[in-house]
Amino acid sequence: MGGTFNISEIKRAAKEALSEQRLTAISLMAMTIFVIAVLQSIPFLFDNTNLATGAFLPIFIGTVIAVVGINSMGEFIQIARGREGSVREIFSAENFLRKALGMWLKFLFVILWTLLFIIPGIVKFFSYYFVPYILADSPGVTAVEAISISSRMTRGYKWRIFVFILSWLGWWLLSVITLGIVWIFYAGPYYNTAVGVLYLNLKERALEDGIIEYAEFS
């Protein structure tokens, strides 16, 4: 992959990786969606007038959903590498606090920048785009370090990342029209594997250019 950023090549690499683990990727996508849907329904089972359930429960559930998402991303990174993904890993509580803190810091920083001006908030969204992937892929990286590494990895590539995301618009619309069926069985695994390829691509580029060091991931 080196230091290139070619959307067609990234998608081609994702398709090649998926050809070896399509069933695993579909199972991973379906289980992730199912778990998130179940978690999102939990607050509705409680009395929302109670302070604990009305305020803190949704925050806790949101945190768990974020960690489940990170775990899922980690397995798609493995698929992108050509390694075997595991559905059960989305339930892993390993490094839960580190992952949760990383996502909350990402959310907080993007919100704070957005409150200043909309454009800086958008820029920071793309700066921190790979925070969950770094948290999933590098257990030795702290939440704060993940934000710093993501910012450096995306330097000079934010617009291209935006174009990459925009290139999936047709698949998202088709997924909505088919009530998520296309997303579960094709577009979702394809997209998430492609983002995994993109992450590995830019990580390798940043390491080769000395923007980040191998020691930072230890």
N, C-alpha and C positions, 0 to 999 in steps of 0.2 A: 504493500500500500504506500509506503514511503510518505513523502510530503505532498502527495497529490490530493486534489479535491475535485473529483469528477463525479457528478451525480449519477450518470449512467453506469459508471464503473462500480460505484458504491452499491447501487441496486442490483447489478449483475452479481457482485460478490455475495450479497444477501440471499439471492435466489439460489446460488450454488450451495451456500451453507444450509439453507432450508431443505434442499433436496435430500439431504442426508438425515434430517431430523424433523420432517414436516409434522408427523403425528405428535411428537413431543412438544413442538412449538404450538400446535393447535390446542393441545391439552393444557399447556401453560397459560395460553391466552384465555381459554374458557374458565379455568379455575381462578385466575386472577380476577376476572370480571365477576364471577360468582361470589367470591369471598368479599370483594369490595361492596357488592350489592347487599349482601347479608349484613355487613358492618354498618352500612348507611341506614339500614332499616331499624337498627337497635334503638336509637334515640326516640323513635316513634312509639316504642313499647313502654315508655316511662312517662311519668307526670312531669311535663316540661315547666310547670310552675315552681317546682322545687329547684333551689339554687344549684344544688350539686348536679342534678340531671339536666337542668335547663341550660347550664353554662359550661360546666366542666366535662360532662360526659361527651358532648359533641367535639370538644377539643381533643379529648383522649381518643375518641373514635377516629377523628381526622388524622391524628398522629399515627395510629396503628395502620390506617389506610396508606399513609405515606411510606411507612416501613415495608408494608406488603408490596407496594409499587417498586420500591428500591430493590427488594429481593427478586422480584420478577425481572427487573431490568438486568440484574446480575446474571440471571440464567440466560437471557437473550444475548448477553455479551459472550457467554460461554459458547452458545450456538454460533455466534458470529466468528468465534475463534476456530470453529470446527470441532469443539469439544462437546461432550454429552451434557445436555441440560437436564435439570431435575425439577419436577413439579413440586415435590415436597419441600423444596428449599424456600418457597414463598412463605412458608409458615415459620421459618427460622427466627428465633428471638436473639440470635447472636448479634452483639454490637447494637442492640436496639436503641439505647440512649444516644450513642454517637450518630446513628442514622437519623433519629428523630431531631436531634439538635441541629444537624446539618440542614435538614429541610426547613426547620423553623427559622434558622438564620437566613437561608436563601429567601424565604417568603418575606421576612422582616426587611431585609436590605432592598429587595425589589419594591416593596410598598413605600419605604422611606424615600427612595429615589423618585418614585412616581409622584409622591406628594410634592416634591420640589417642582418637577416638570414631567410631562408625559414622556417626552423623548428620552431623557436619561433613564426613566424606568424601563422603557422598551430595550434600550441598549444593555442595561444591567440584566434583564431577563435572558438575553442571549449570552451575556458574559458568564452567567451562572448556570447555563443550560446543562452542563455535564456534571454538576455537583452530585446528583443522585447516582450517576454512573460511576463516578470516582469513589463514592461511599460504598457502593456495592462491590466494586472491583478491587479496592485496596483497603483492607481492614486496618492497616497501620496508619492511615491518613486520618487526622482529626477533622472535625466539622469545619473549623476555621481554615485549615490547610486545604480542604477540598474546594472551598470558595476561591482561595488564592490560585490554586492550580487551574481550576476551570477558567478563571479570568485570563490567565496567561495562555492557556491552550486555545482559546477562542479569539485571541488578539489578531485582528486582520481577517477574521473569517466570519464575523457576525452576519454580514449581509449574505454570504453564501449559505450559511446555516438557515437564514430566513427563506431563501430561495428553495433550499432543500425541503424545508417543511411545507412550503407553498406547493411544491410539486405533488404532494399527496392529497390535495384538495378534492380531486375527482374521486379518489377511493373513499374519503370521508363522506362525501355526499352519497355515494352508492351504498355505503354502509348504513347511513341513516334511512335511505329509501327501503332497504331490505331489513330494517329493524335490527340491525347489528349482526345479521347472519354472515354477511360478507366480511365484516370485521373479524369475527371469531375464527372463521375457517380459512381466510386468506389474507386480507389486508392488514389485520392486526399483527399476526406473526411476521409478515413481510416487512411492515413498517418498523417494528421493534427490533428486528434483526438488522435492518438497514441502519438504524440509529446506532446499534452496537458496532457495526462496521465503521460508521462515521467516527464514533468515539475512539476506536482503536487507531483509525487513520490519523486523526489529529493528535492523539497522544504520541504516536510514533514520530510524527513530524516535529512535535515540540521537543521530544527527547533528542532527535537528530540535530536540531538547531540549537540545542543548549538552553532552550527557554525554560524547561524543567529538567530536573536531575533524577536519575534512577533512585537515588537515595531517598528522595521525597516520598516514594511509594513503599518504602520498607516498613 
